[in-house]
Amino acid sequence: MEKLLEKKIEMIEVKIAAEIKQAKKSGIKNKNHAMKCLVRKKSLEKQLQITCKKSYRLIYLLSILFR
């Protein structure tokens, strides 16, 4: 389960980097598209935060379970 969450975290981080790159690429020419990229980035950051909390919670519960 931990490995799954770690992979999901890595995947979300890659997507965030891609959205930032895409926003910078289209920022001057197409501001509307750049704004949409930034909105998607913000959404991905929220997903990342939730996933990190799940991961920390799982580690905490496992540490309590195996004391």
MOKAUR-V364186 format. One record per residue. N is the residue number from 1. RES is the residue in one small letter. PSI is psi as a letter, one per 30 degrees, with the letter a starting at -180 (999 if undefined). OMEGA is omega as a letter, one per 30 degrees, with the letter a starting at -180 (999 if undefined). Layout:
n->(N/N)
res->(RES/RES)
psi->(PSI/PSI)
omega->(OMEGA/OMEGA)
This chain:
n->(1/2/3/4/5/6/7/8/9/10/11/12/13/14/15/16/17/18/19/20/21/22/23/24/25/26/27/28/29/30/31/32/33/34/35/36/37/38/39/40/41/42/43/44/45/46/47/48/49/50/51/52/53/54/55/56/57/58/59/60/61/62/63/64/65/66/67)
res->(m/e/k/l/l/e/k/k/i/e/m/i/e/v/k/i/a/a/e/i/k/q/a/k/k/s/g/i/k/n/k/n/h/a/m/k/c/l/v/r/k/k/s/l/e/k/q/l/q/i/t/c/k/k/s/y/r/l/i/y/l/l/s/i/l/f/r)
psi->(e/e/e/e/e/e/e/e/e/e/e/e/e/e/e/e/e/e/e/e/e/e/e/e/e/g/e/e/e/i/e/e/e/e/e/e/e/e/e/e/e/e/e/e/e/e/e/e/e/e/e/e/e/e/e/e/e/e/e/e/e/e/e/e/e/g/999)
omega->(l/a/l/l/l/l/l/l/l/a/l/l/l/l/l/l/l/l/l/l/l/l/l/a/a/a/a/a/a/a/l/l/l/l/l/l/l/l/l/l/l/l/l/l/l/l/l/l/l/a/l/l/l/a/l/l/l/l/l/a/l/l/l/a/a/l/999)
